[in-house]
């Protein structure tokens, strides 16, 4: 069943007319809104009038109470406000030379390079090397086939590091 073209043109014209009517009704100016009634101030009750005239300054005071007496109202099981015990520091300087490890030696006998912890050093070079307790300045004095002699800043004697061959 085939509908002729005039039917579809009629549908198109009817749709366009309905659309024009909808848009025309939406474009009409509307009536101004009715004015809202003015609010009437409420008259205070005679009993409340006496309390309103009293001038009282309220001041909020918050005490920082430590856990035996006070706690965080939002996180009552929190331990972040507990007092931290003071641990006395040991003032004796510890030797970091024991934390240095020779990880590898590469190069020819005339020009060797040593891998100490995470730093690559040649003879005569000075660099900062990471150790578990922080960082330390190290100067490489000599590199052999399976050893390196270094001087750690702050220590009088040079330290001989030997390559650990157990891993091979």
QUICORSUL-V41026 format. One record per residue. N is the residue number from 1. RES is the residue in one small letter. PHI is phi in degrees with one decimal (999 if undefined). OMEGA is omega as a letter, one per 40 degrees, with the letter a starting at -180 (none if undefined). Layout:
BEGIN
n=N res=RES phi=PHI omega=OMEGA
n=N res=RES phi=PHI omega=OMEGA
END
This chain:
BEGIN
n=1 res=x phi=999 omega=a
n=2 res=x phi=-115.0 omega=i
n=3 res=x phi=-91.1 omega=a
n=4 res=x phi=-79.5 omega=a
n=5 res=x phi=-67.5 omega=a
n=6 res=x phi=-65.1 omega=i
n=7 res=x phi=-63.4 omega=a
n=8 res=x phi=-67.1 omega=i
n=9 res=x phi=-66.9 omega=i
n=10 res=x phi=-64.0 omega=i
n=11 res=x phi=-62.4 omega=a
n=12 res=x phi=-64.2 omega=i
n=13 res=x phi=-66.1 omega=a
n=14 res=x phi=-65.9 omega=i
n=15 res=x phi=-65.4 omega=i
n=16 res=x phi=-64.0 omega=a
n=17 res=x phi=-66.4 omega=i
n=18 res=x phi=-65.6 omega=i
n=19 res=x phi=-65.5 omega=i
n=20 res=x phi=-64.5 omega=i
n=21 res=x phi=-65.7 omega=i
n=22 res=x phi=-65.4 omega=a
n=23 res=x phi=-70.0 omega=a
n=24 res=x phi=-66.8 omega=a
n=25 res=x phi=-72.0 omega=i
n=26 res=x phi=-77.2 omega=a
n=27 res=x phi=-88.2 omega=a
n=28 res=x phi=-69.3 omega=i
n=29 res=x phi=-68.0 omega=a
n=30 res=x phi=-91.5 omega=i
n=31 res=x phi=-70.4 omega=i
n=32 res=x phi=-61.7 omega=a
n=33 res=x phi=-67.7 omega=i
n=34 res=x phi=-67.1 omega=a
n=35 res=x phi=-68.7 omega=i
n=36 res=x phi=-72.3 omega=a
n=37 res=x phi=-66.9 omega=a
n=38 res=x phi=-70.4 omega=a
n=39 res=x phi=-71.1 omega=i
n=40 res=x phi=-95.2 omega=a
n=41 res=x phi=-63.8 omega=a
n=42 res=x phi=-75.5 omega=i
n=43 res=x phi=-86.9 omega=a
n=44 res=x phi=-67.1 omega=i
n=45 res=x phi=-70.1 omega=a
n=46 res=x phi=-58.6 omega=a
n=47 res=x phi=-71.8 omega=a
n=48 res=x phi=-75.4 omega=a
n=49 res=x phi=-62.3 omega=a
n=50 res=x phi=-68.3 omega=a
n=51 res=x phi=-79.0 omega=a
n=52 res=x phi=-73.9 omega=a
n=53 res=x phi=-81.8 omega=a
n=54 res=x phi=-75.9 omega=i
n=55 res=x phi=-100.4 omega=a
n=56 res=x phi=-127.7 omega=i
n=57 res=x phi=-98.2 omega=i
n=58 res=x phi=-93.7 omega=i
n=59 res=x phi=-124.5 omega=i
n=60 res=x phi=-88.6 omega=i
n=61 res=x phi=-123.0 omega=i
n=62 res=x phi=-114.8 omega=i
n=63 res=x phi=-93.2 omega=i
n=64 res=x phi=-85.7 omega=a
n=65 res=x phi=-90.2 omega=i
n=66 res=x phi=-76.1 omega=a
n=67 res=x phi=-46.7 omega=i
n=68 res=x phi=-62.0 omega=a
n=69 res=x phi=-105.1 omega=a
n=70 res=x phi=-132.1 omega=i
n=71 res=x phi=-150.7 omega=a
n=72 res=x phi=-71.9 omega=a
n=73 res=x phi=-69.6 omega=a
n=74 res=x phi=-89.4 omega=i
n=75 res=x phi=-130.0 omega=a
n=76 res=x phi=-65.0 omega=a
n=77 res=x phi=-92.8 omega=a
n=78 res=x phi=-69.4 omega=i
n=79 res=x phi=-110.0 omega=a
n=80 res=x phi=-70.9 omega=a
n=81 res=x phi=-94.1 omega=i
n=82 res=x phi=-63.7 omega=i
n=83 res=x phi=-65.6 omega=a
n=84 res=x phi=-93.7 omega=i
n=85 res=x phi=-67.8 omega=a
n=86 res=x phi=-84.7 omega=i
n=87 res=x phi=-101.6 omega=a
n=88 res=x phi=-67.8 omega=i
n=89 res=x phi=-83.6 omega=i
n=90 res=x phi=-83.5 omega=a
n=91 res=x phi=-83.1 omega=i
n=92 res=x phi=-77.8 omega=a
n=93 res=x phi=-69.5 omega=a
n=94 res=x phi=-96.0 omega=i
n=95 res=x phi=-79.0 omega=i
n=96 res=x phi=-92.8 omega=a
n=97 res=x phi=-63.7 omega=i
n=98 res=x phi=-69.3 omega=a
n=99 res=x phi=-88.7 omega=i
n=100 res=x phi=-82.9 omega=i
n=101 res=x phi=-132.8 omega=i
n=102 res=x phi=-86.4 omega=a
n=103 res=x phi=-89.0 omega=a
n=104 res=x phi=-175.8 omega=i
n=105 res=x phi=-129.5 omega=a
n=106 res=x phi=-130.8 omega=i
n=107 res=x phi=111.6 omega=i
n=108 res=x phi=-84.5 omega=a
n=109 res=x phi=-58.1 omega=i
n=110 res=x phi=-83.2 omega=a
n=111 res=x phi=-145.4 omega=a
n=112 res=x phi=-102.8 omega=i
n=113 res=x phi=-130.4 omega=a
n=114 res=x phi=-113.1 omega=i
n=115 res=x phi=-103.0 omega=a
n=116 res=x phi=-111.8 omega=a
n=117 res=x phi=52.1 omega=a
n=118 res=x phi=-122.9 omega=a
n=119 res=x phi=-112.6 omega=i
n=120 res=x phi=-104.3 omega=a
n=121 res=x phi=-127.7 omega=i
n=122 res=x phi=-107.6 omega=i
n=123 res=x phi=-63.4 omega=i
n=124 res=x phi=92.2 omega=a
n=125 res=x phi=-81.6 omega=i
n=126 res=x phi=-125.3 omega=a
n=127 res=x phi=-150.5 omega=i
n=128 res=x phi=-90.5 omega=a
n=129 res=x phi=-116.5 omega=i
n=130 res=x phi=-80.6 omega=i
n=131 res=x phi=-128.9 omega=a
n=132 res=x phi=-56.7 omega=a
n=133 res=x phi=-91.9 omega=i
n=134 res=x phi=142.5 omega=i
n=135 res=x phi=-128.0 omega=a
n=136 res=x phi=-144.6 omega=i
n=137 res=x phi=-85.4 omega=a
n=138 res=x phi=-130.4 omega=i
n=139 res=x phi=-117.3 omega=a
n=140 res=x phi=-85.9 omega=a
n=141 res=x phi=-100.1 omega=a
n=142 res=x phi=-155.3 omega=i
n=143 res=x phi=-129.8 omega=i
n=144 res=x phi=-107.2 omega=a
n=145 res=x phi=-67.2 omega=a
n=146 res=x phi=-135.3 omega=i
n=147 res=x phi=-150.7 omega=i
n=148 res=x phi=-146.1 omega=i
n=149 res=x phi=-109.0 omega=a
n=150 res=x phi=-128.8 omega=i
n=151 res=x phi=-116.3 omega=i
n=152 res=x phi=-91.8 omega=a
n=153 res=x phi=-62.2 omega=i
n=154 res=x phi=96.4 omega=i
n=155 res=x phi=-115.2 omega=a
n=156 res=x phi=-78.3 omega=a
n=157 res=x phi=-94.3 omega=i
n=158 res=x phi=-70.7 omega=a
n=159 res=x phi=-115.7 omega=i
n=160 res=x phi=-99.0 omega=i
n=161 res=x phi=-102.0 omega=a
n=162 res=x phi=-108.4 omega=i
n=163 res=x phi=-69.5 omega=i
n=164 res=x phi=-83.1 omega=a
n=165 res=x phi=-95.3 omega=a
n=166 res=x phi=-68.3 omega=a
n=167 res=x phi=-74.8 omega=a
n=168 res=x phi=-96.3 omega=none
END
